[in-house]
Amino acid sequence: MVQLVPDIIARVTLYPSDRGGRKGPILPGRFGCPFVFQGEAFDCRLLLEQTNTTLHPGATEVVQIKFLCPDFVKPRLTCGATFMLWSAGNFADGEVLSIVN
């Protein structure tokens, strides 16, 4: 699989299952979902295969995120900006740790 250069590095906290989060983990691979920032949604991929990360409900992990159209969102992001991840409802909160040039 081709290694993608992430657009941002973020800390992501998945909601626990009993509080509206996913029922199971997100396994290593490329997981796609809308990235909700300032009321707008941007398609993104969590690059979990590049760090062999599994995201479990209720857990917090540092993840690499790639935007399908980075020109629309990346210039608006700053370190410390907060966002939500959505898939049939919000299932995670996140904070931008760094923006990759």
Buried (B, 14 or more C-beta within 10 A) or exposed (E): EEEEEBBBBBBBBBBEBEEEBBEEEBEBBEBEBBBBBEEEBBBBBBBBBBBEBEBBBBBBBEBBBBBEEBEEBBEEBEEEBEBBBBEEEBBBBBBBBEBEE
